[in-house]
């Protein structure tokens, strides 16, 4: 099996090293990742300048672009000797739950793989202690082995996996859950540059999560690994008939 590993925290992040080692238990791994931090890039493509992939001494590739760029280059440049059978993205340093999946470069890299017809999984670590990620190597390897052994991934679907931000020996188990919901407040901070001019910094603030059971947030909060299948089709199928009725009324 040939596996592509990527992320949005950059090729030197500890998380991608742990994920690559876990994936090597099932096949040949090639790492293609951004050369720097690319968090919250969502599904951005670099279209205003050329990209310059650089081969590192260990055989991995670093790309001066976004996570989505990395997947596209890996498959179409191609940077891999053969088309990958699976794409694994992460392990992200921080959770990707609820609406985070719309902003996450880690999740979007997996989405891009599904777009080009390759099954994909995004891994994230839901805590701030990056030193704990190393301890998840065996657990992640076990998940990788079981996922690649599945008969087939659902079409146009990726798996979004969040590891709880606790030591691995405290993990309670695995839950398959839906996305939760979160609200940011005070996420834009006003500062001044050295010349006294106002500047605005996006990020931080206070996060308020919904307390609903059966969501990724509550699963991770309770010490479980949260697995959420995500579909690329964002259509609200339940509203199609209602909106058709609106359209007919407008047409009339």
MOZI-V575862 format. One record per pair of residues at least 12 apart in sequence whose C-alpha atoms are under 7 Angstrom apart, sorted by the first residue. I is the first residue (numbers start at 1). J is the second residue. D is the distance in Angstrom with one decimal. If there is no record, write none. Layout:
i->[I I]
j->[J J]
d->[D D]
//
This chain:
i->[1 1 1 1 2 2 2 2 2 2 3 3 3 3 3 3 3 3 4 4 4 4 4 4 4 5 5 5 5 5 5 5 5 6 6 6 6 6 6 7 7 7 7 7 7 8 8 8 8 8 8 8 9 9 9 9 9 10 10 10 10 10 10 11 11 11 11 15 15 15 15 15 16 16 18 18 19 19 22 22 22 22 23 23 25 26 30 30 31 31 32 32 32 32 32 33 33 33 33 33 34 34 34 34 34 34 34 35 35 35 38 38 39 39 40 40 40 41 41 41 41 42 42 42 42 42 43 43 43 44 44 45 45 45 46 46 51 51 52 67 67 67 68 68 68 71 71 71 85 86 86 86 87 87 87 87 87 87 88 88 88 88 89 89 89 89 89 89 90 90 90 90 91 91 91 92 92 92 92 93 93 93 94 94 94 94 94 95 95 95 95 95 96 96 97 97 97 97 98 98 98 98 99 99 106 107 110 110 111 114 114 114 119 119 120 120 121 121 121 122 122 122 123 123 123 124 124 124 125 125 125 125 126 126 126 126 127 127 128 132 135 136 156 156 157 157 157 157 158 158 158 159 159 159 159 160 160 160 160 161 161 161 162 162 162 163 163 163 164 164 164 164 171 171 172 172 173 173 174 174 174 175 175 175 175 175 176 176 176 177 177 177 177 177 177 178 178 178 178 179 179 179 180 180 180 180 181 181 182 182 182 182 183 183 183 184 184 184 184 185 185 185 186 186 187 187 187 187 188 188 188 188 189 189]
j->[26 27 28 85 27 28 29 84 85 86 27 28 29 30 84 85 86 87 29 30 31 84 86 87 88 20 29 30 31 32 87 88 89 31 32 33 88 89 90 33 67 89 90 92 106 34 37 38 39 67 105 106 36 37 38 39 92 33 34 35 36 37 38 33 34 35 62 90 91 92 93 133 90 91 134 137 90 91 137 138 140 141 141 144 141 145 60 80 60 61 60 61 62 70 74 61 62 63 67 70 62 63 64 65 66 67 70 62 63 64 66 105 104 105 103 104 105 66 103 104 105 102 103 104 105 108 68 105 108 66 68 66 68 69 65 69 64 65 64 105 106 109 108 109 112 109 112 113 118 118 119 120 110 113 118 119 120 121 110 120 121 122 106 109 110 121 122 123 106 122 123 124 123 124 125 106 123 124 125 124 125 130 124 125 126 127 128 124 125 126 127 162 124 162 179 180 216 217 179 180 181 182 181 182 122 122 122 158 158 156 157 158 153 158 158 159 158 159 160 159 160 161 160 161 162 161 162 163 162 163 164 165 162 163 164 165 164 165 165 167 168 168 231 232 229 230 231 232 229 230 231 227 228 229 230 227 228 229 230 226 227 228 225 226 227 220 225 226 220 223 224 225 223 224 223 224 224 225 224 225 226 219 224 225 226 227 226 227 228 214 215 216 226 227 228 214 215 216 228 215 216 228 210 215 216 217 209 210 207 208 209 210 207 208 209 205 206 207 208 205 206 207 205 206 202 203 204 205 200 201 202 203 201 202]
d->[6.7 4.6 6.2 6.3 5.7 5.0 6.1 4.9 5.4 7.0 6.7 6.1 4.8 6.4 5.1 5.9 5.1 5.8 5.9 5.2 5.9 6.0 6.4 4.8 6.3 6.3 6.9 6.2 4.8 6.3 5.9 5.0 5.7 5.9 5.4 4.8 6.6 4.8 6.3 5.8 6.2 5.0 4.6 6.9 5.2 6.6 6.3 4.9 5.3 5.5 5.3 5.2 6.8 4.6 5.8 6.1 6.6 6.0 4.9 5.4 4.5 5.0 6.8 5.2 5.9 5.8 6.5 6.3 4.5 6.3 6.8 6.5 5.6 5.4 6.2 5.8 6.7 6.1 6.0 7.0 6.2 4.2 6.4 6.5 6.8 6.3 6.0 6.9 4.8 6.1 6.0 4.6 5.9 5.9 6.7 6.5 5.2 6.0 6.6 5.9 5.5 4.7 5.9 5.9 6.2 6.3 6.9 5.0 5.4 5.5 6.2 6.9 6.5 5.6 4.9 4.8 5.6 6.8 6.4 6.4 5.1 6.3 4.4 4.8 4.5 5.6 5.9 6.5 5.1 6.6 6.5 6.5 6.2 5.7 6.4 6.8 6.2 6.7 6.2 5.8 6.9 5.3 6.5 4.8 6.1 6.4 6.8 6.5 6.5 5.9 5.3 5.7 6.6 6.5 6.9 6.4 4.6 6.5 6.9 5.7 5.0 5.9 5.7 6.6 6.1 6.2 4.7 6.1 6.0 6.0 4.9 6.1 4.9 4.9 6.5 6.6 6.3 4.3 5.9 6.4 5.6 6.6 6.2 5.1 4.9 5.6 6.5 5.3 5.4 4.0 6.9 6.3 6.2 6.8 6.4 6.7 6.2 6.6 4.7 4.4 4.7 6.4 6.2 6.8 6.3 5.5 6.0 6.8 6.8 6.0 6.9 6.9 6.4 6.7 5.4 6.8 5.6 4.7 6.0 6.3 4.9 6.0 6.3 4.9 5.9 6.3 4.8 6.1 5.7 4.7 6.2 6.1 6.2 5.7 5.0 4.6 6.7 3.7 7.0 6.0 6.1 5.9 5.8 5.7 6.4 5.4 4.5 6.3 5.7 5.3 6.6 6.6 5.8 4.6 6.1 5.7 5.1 6.1 6.9 5.6 4.5 6.4 5.8 5.1 6.6 6.8 4.8 6.6 4.8 5.6 6.1 6.0 5.3 5.7 5.5 5.2 5.1 6.2 5.3 4.6 6.1 6.7 6.4 6.2 5.2 6.2 5.9 4.7 5.9 5.3 5.1 5.6 6.4 6.1 5.4 6.5 4.9 6.1 5.7 5.4 5.5 6.9 6.5 4.9 5.7 5.8 5.9 5.5 6.5 5.4 4.3 6.1 5.7 5.1 6.4 6.6 5.7 4.8 6.5 5.7 5.3 6.6 4.7 6.4 5.9 5.1 5.3 4.2 6.5 5.6 4.6 6.2 5.1 6.5]
//
